[in-house]
Amino acid sequence: MKLGTVTGRVWATKRLDRLPPGALLLIALDGSEETIVAFDTLGCGDGERVIVSEDDGAADLILGQDTVIDALIVGIVDTQS
């Protein structure tokens, strides 16, 4: 799992039918210059700190088997110590 900050949204005119309801968000990962696209079912907003899982098992567990998602937001960070 990785920590990051929501920096924007990805808009698409077409989506796969098997993609569940949610948004595709741009996430700037902490400690690197890397930005990834992650699927959000929590309703995260710009500037929020999030926990991202890039493990296929996490997406399968939460969204069902055979998902097409490779990075999933699994939490919103309230505080960090």
N, C-alpha and C positions, 0 to 999 in steps of 0.2 A: 504494500500500500504506500501511497505517496501523498504528501500535502501540497496544496496549490491554491491559487486564487482565480476566481472566475473573472475573465477579462472581456468576454463577449459571447455572442450566440452565432450559431451557424444556421442559416436558413436554406431550406431545400424546397423546390417546387414539387418534387415527387419523393415519396418515401416507400420503403418496402412494406407490404401489407403485414408481414409478421413482426414489424417493429412496434413495440407497445407504446402507449401514450407517454410522452415525455419530450424533453428538449435536448438538442445537441449544443453543448457549451464549450467554449474555448477556455482551457485551463493553463495558466502559467505555473509550471512546477517549481516548488521551492528548491533552491540550491543549484539551479541550472538555467540555461537560457531556452530550454525546451518548452514548447507549447503543444498541448495535445487537445484532441476533441474527445469529450467524455459525455456519456448519456446520463441525463438527470431525470429522475422520477420524483425528486424531493421538492422541486420548485425553487432552486437556488437563484440568487440575483447577482448582478454585477458587483464585484468587490468582495464577495463572501469568500471566506477560507473554507476549503472543502477537503475531504479525504477521498482519494480516488483509488480504486482497485483495478489493476490491469490484468487480473487473473480471470481466465475463462470460467473457472469454477464459481466465482462470486456472481457473475452475471447469470449463469445457469441456475444457481440456487435461488436468486432473488426474482428473476424474470422468467424462469422456466427453461427447460432443455432446448438445445439447438438455437440459441439466440445468435444474433449477428453482431452483438456488441462486444467490443474488445477493451473498452475502458468505461467503468461505471462509477458514478459518484455514490458513495455509500454513507456519507455523513457530512454534516455541516459543523465546523469547529466553532464552539462558543467561546472557549478560553483555552489557552495553551500555557503550560507551566514548564 
